[in-house]
Amino acid sequence: MLDLGANVDCGPEHLLQFGIMGAMLVAAMEHSDFPTVGILNIGEEEIKGNETVKSAAELLRASDLNFIGNVEGDGIYMGDADVVVCDGFVGNVALKTSEGLAQMLGSSLRTEFRRNWLTKVAAVIAMSVLNNFKKRFDHRRYNGAILLGLRGISVKSHGSADAFSFGHAISRAYEAVENRVVDRIAAKISAMTGSGVARVEEST
């Protein structure tokens, strides 16, 4: 998902560039030949959204990206697209909302399991399932957002990162270099220069 906060004021061309950079990142890091790209919107219909989003969707649709159209907020987690494009203002709000929701659910779950002796017994019985669930959604395992649009690799770690999560950020940086993310983005931008996409803004 990009942008997540680096650029809060974006035009349609920027959102197209985000789609290009995101697609090349997924292609390199996830070894996906033709990743799908969607644009975050308030509805699936093409007529939905503000003018910037609708204009960006037209640019994405005219590009050679695997653009699937609009993606609603719930589609981010349903896997509707490999890459979800939005401006940094919207993206950061979605990110922080997701973090807050995860923390609230975790806190509520702990409270319920500690409510009485019966729920504590239930917690012990469900411990293996709970541990697997926690491991699967442990944000520390996904730490490290690559700042795209630079002539090099820069990875932003979360401010609350511990040694475990920081190690994952370093691994992300290594993988980005090894898979030539910058070269892939530069080549794709160069190939699409004729479409007016010649300059890439910083994005995360």
C-alpha positions in Angstrom: 0.0 0.0 0.0 1.4 3.4 -1.0 1.6 6.1 -0.1 1.6 5.8 3.7 2.5 9.3 4.7 5.5 10.6 2.7 3.4 12.7 0.3 0.1 14.1 1.6 -0.8 16.3 -1.4 -0.8 14.2 -4.5 -2.1 14.7 -8.1 -3.2 12.0 -10.5 0.2 11.6 -12.0 1.7 11.0 -8.6 -0.8 8.2 -7.9 0.1 6.7 -11.3 3.7 6.7 -10.3 2.9 5.1 -7.0 1.2 2.3 -8.9 4.3 1.8 -11.0 6.6 1.8 -8.1 4.4 -0.5 -6.0 4.0 -2.9 -8.9 7.8 -3.1 -9.5 8.4 -3.5 -5.7 5.9 -6.5 -5.5 7.3 -8.0 -8.7 10.8 -7.9 -7.3 10.2 -8.8 -3.7 7.3 -11.2 -4.1 8.5 -12.6 -7.4 5.1 -11.9 -9.0 5.2 -11.5 -12.8 2.1 -9.3 -13.2 1.0 -7.9 -9.8 -2.5 -6.4 -9.6 -2.9 -2.7 -8.8 -6.0 -1.0 -7.4 -6.8 2.5 -6.2 -8.3 3.1 -2.8 -11.8 4.6 -3.2 -15.2 4.9 -1.4 -16.8 2.5 -3.9 -16.1 0.0 -6.6 -18.0 1.9 -9.3 -15.9 4.0 -11.7 -18.0 7.1 -11.0 -17.1 7.1 -7.3 -14.4 9.2 -5.7 -13.1 12.7 -5.9 -11.7 14.2 -9.2 -8.1 13.3 -8.3 -8.9 9.7 -7.7 -11.0 9.4 -10.8 -8.4 11.0 -13.0 -5.7 8.8 -11.5 -7.8 5.7 -12.2 -8.0 6.8 -15.9 -4.2 7.1 -16.0 -3.8 3.7 -14.4 -6.3 2.1 -16.7 -4.5 3.5 -19.7 -1.1 2.2 -18.5 0.2 -1.3 -19.0 -0.1 -2.1 -15.3 -2.5 -4.8 -14.2 -5.0 -2.3 -13.0 -8.2 -3.9 -11.5 -10.0 -0.6 -10.6 -11.3 0.7 -7.3 -10.6 -1.0 -4.0 -12.6 -0.1 -0.9 -11.2 0.0 2.6 -12.1 -3.5 3.5 -10.5 -4.8 0.3 -7.1 -3.8 1.7 -7.2 -6.8 4.0 -9.3 -9.1 1.7 -6.4 -9.1 -0.8 -8.3 -7.5 -3.6 -5.1 -6.2 -5.1 -1.4 -6.8 -4.6 -0.8 -3.0 -4.7 -3.3 -0.4 -3.3 -2.6 3.2 -4.3 -3.7 6.3 -2.4 -2.3 9.6 -1.3 -0.2 9.8 1.9 -2.9 11.5 3.9 -5.4 8.8 3.4 -2.8 6.1 3.6 -1.5 7.2 6.9 -5.0 7.5 8.4 -5.7 4.0 7.2 -2.4 2.7 8.6 -2.9 4.3 12.1 -6.5 3.2 12.2 -5.4 -0.3 11.5 -2.8 -0.2 14.2 -5.2 1.2 16.7 -7.8 -1.5 15.9 -5.3 -4.3 16.3 -4.2 -3.0 19.7 -7.8 -2.5 20.8 -8.8 -6.1 19.8 -5.7 -7.5 21.5 -6.5 -5.7 24.7 -10.1 -6.7 24.6 -9.3 -10.3 24.1 -6.9 -10.3 27.0 -9.5 -8.7 29.2 -12.1 -11.3 28.3 -9.8 -14.3 28.9 -8.9 -12.9 32.4 -12.5 -12.2 33.4 -13.0 -15.3 35.7 -11.5 -18.7 36.4 -13.6 -20.3 33.6 -12.3 -17.9 30.9 -8.8 -18.4 32.2 -9.1 -22.2 31.7 -10.5 -21.5 28.2 -7.4 -19.3 27.6 -5.1 -22.2 28.5 -7.0 -24.6 26.3 -6.8 -22.1 23.4 -3.2 -21.1 24.0 -1.7 -22.8 20.9 -4.3 -21.2 18.7 -3.8 -17.8 20.3 0.0 -18.1 19.9 -0.2 -19.0 16.2 -2.7 -16.2 15.7 -0.4 -13.7 17.4 2.6 -14.9 15.4 0.8 -14.6 12.1 -0.3 -11.0 12.8 2.8 -9.8 14.7 3.6 -6.4 13.2 7.2 -6.8 14.2 7.6 -9.5 11.4 6.6 -6.9 8.8 8.6 -3.9 10.0 10.4 -1.9 7.4 8.7 0.3 4.8 10.8 0.9 1.8 10.9 4.6 0.8 10.5 4.5 -3.0 11.4 7.1 -5.6 15.0 7.5 -4.4 18.2 6.5 -6.3 19.0 4.0 -3.6 17.4 1.9 -0.8 16.1 3.6 2.3 14.0 1.6 4.8 11.9 3.3 7.5 11.5 1.4 10.7 8.7 1.9 13.2 9.5 4.2 16.0 8.7 1.5 18.6 10.7 -1.2 16.9 12.7 -3.7 19.1 15.7 -5.7 18.1 13.6 -8.4 16.5 11.5 -6.0 14.3 14.6 -3.9 13.4 16.3 -7.1 12.2 13.3 -7.6 9.8 13.8 -4.0 8.5 17.4 -4.8 7.8 16.4 -8.0 6.0 13.9 -5.9 3.9 16.7 -3.6 2.8 19.0 -6.5 1.9 16.2 -8.1 -0.2 15.5 -4.9 -2.0 19.1 -4.5 -3.0 19.4 -8.2 -4.0 16.3 -8.0 -6.1 17.3 -4.7 -7.8 14.2 -2.8 -6.9 15.6 0.6 -7.8 16.8 -0.7 -11.2 13.4 -2.2 -11.9 11.5 1.0 -11.1 13.9 3.1 -13.1 13.5 0.8 -16.1 9.7 0.9 -15.9 9.6 4.7 -15.5 11.9 5.1 -18.5 9.7 2.8 -20.6 6.6 4.8 -19.7 8.2 8.3 -20.2 6.2 8.6 -23.4 3.1 8.6 -21.2 4.3 11.6 -19.3 5.7 9.6 -16.4 9.2 10.8 -16.2 9.8 11.9 -12.6 9.1 9.9 -9.5 8.3 11.4 -6.1 9.3 9.9 -2.7 6.8 7.5 -1.4 6.5 4.8 1.2 
